[in-house]
Amino acid sequence: MNGLRDKVILVTGAASGLGYADAELLTESGATVVMTDINEDSGKAVADRLGNLFLVQNVADEHRWSEVMLEIRDRFGRLDGLVNNAGIAPIADIETTTTEVWRQTLAVHLDGTFFGCQTALGLMKESGGGSIVNMSSTAALIGIPDYLAYSAAKGGIRSMTKAIAVHCRRKKLRIRCNSVHPGSINTPMVQNAVKDLMNIELDPNDEKKRKAMGIGEPRDVAAMVAYLLSDESKHVNGAEMVVDNADTIV
Ligand SMILES: NC(=O)c1ccc[n+]([C@@H]2O[C@H](COP(=O)([O-])OP(=O)(O)OC[C@H]3O[C@@H](n4cnc5c(N)ncnc54)[C@H](O)[C@@H]3O)[C@@H](O)[C@H]2O)c1
């Protein structure tokens, strides 16, 4: 992807799945990528493989966001991009969702994305602008019964993104904010869901089964994320970019 060289970009939840695929494509495109995750062991291992800085981070921890931003400013002096990607997807409907699961899901997705956007704005303003990509889901557009708290959280991310985009445009901050809405993509999150809900084993490398089930590849989403972070998308702001091969249309 063009237009990413030398940009400093933070990707959360980068130890696995979509976050890792984003970090890999951005690194290949010449960006300086900071990878964070709550899972220190696998996060450090995959960041070392890509030659990137890894920081351990629970996105639901407000204080840790300030520390991460300070470290990025100290090391690189700027922040051009943020991908609020970290997430969890507990399977529970309106009758089975406990208060604990509800609060935890909203904490990771909604609190995490809010803290991320708020702290990134400070450093991006100093850097002369930037691009924020918030990982939502098609669950935000249709509501998925078995993912009650997740659907609510992703819907919140969708509208928070638009509110931030308009704020930044009004204030002439040169910061854009967009959401990405993948359908099912072959990551550990979906492999677990397919096993729990359908009793089907989906091997990460089983291309035949993945295609037969209409499931996308992490790189399909990474390409959209990279576009939104690049200057090629300079007129795209407050948009909801669906990556689902028309799955949610009928
Ligand atoms: N895979 C899909 O089909 C799909 C579809 C739509 C949206 N998404 C969204 O994409 C994002 C990535 O999902 P994925 O499929 O790669 O899942 P994944 O489970 O493979 O990866 C999620 C990563 O987030 C990390 N994480 C979890 N809680 C965290 C926390 N509190 N702080 C920091 N890191 C934390 C995990 O350790 C893991 O590395 C999530 O926001 C998810 O909701 C995924």
The ligand as a Gaussian input file, in Angstrom:
#p B3LYP/6-31G(d) Opt

LIG

0 1
 N      -12.637000     -12.128000      12.932000
 C      -13.790000     -11.610000      12.563000
 O      -14.552000     -12.230000      11.831000
 C      -14.195000     -10.232000      12.999000
 C      -15.341000      -9.680000      12.427000
 C      -15.728000      -8.398000      12.800000
 C      -14.980000      -7.685000      13.723000
 N      -13.876000      -8.262000      14.271000
 C      -13.143000      -7.464000      15.251000
 O      -11.784000      -7.417000      14.883000
 C      -10.978000      -7.262000      16.051000
 C       -9.924000      -8.352000      16.063000
 O      -10.575000      -9.620000      16.126000
 P       -9.861000     -10.987000      15.715000
 O      -10.848000     -11.756000      14.936000
 O       -8.524000     -10.715000      15.172000
 O       -9.769000     -11.672000      17.158000
 P       -8.562000     -12.414000      17.892000
 O       -9.176000     -13.031000      19.095000
 O       -7.806000     -13.262000      16.953000
 O       -7.597000     -11.209000      18.332000
 C       -7.988000     -10.273000      19.301000
 C       -6.734000      -9.768000      19.996000
 O       -7.151000      -8.781000      20.951000
 C       -6.437000      -9.013000      22.166000
 N       -7.190000      -8.486000      23.310000
 C       -8.323000      -8.969000      23.866000
 N       -8.692000      -8.206000      24.895000
 C       -7.779000      -7.205000      24.986000
 C       -7.615000      -6.086000      25.857000
 N       -8.478000      -5.853000      26.873000
 N       -6.578000      -5.245000      25.647000
 C       -5.692000      -5.485000      24.643000
 N       -5.772000      -6.535000      23.819000
 C       -6.814000      -7.384000      23.981000
 C       -6.261000     -10.523000      22.215000
 O       -5.213000     -10.914000      23.094000
 C       -5.994000     -10.861000      20.754000
 O       -4.620000     -10.830000      20.459000
 C      -11.939000      -7.325000      17.242000
 O      -12.287000      -6.011000      17.633000
 C      -13.143000      -8.028000      16.652000
 O      -14.324000      -7.736000      17.346000
 C      -13.465000      -9.519000      13.944000

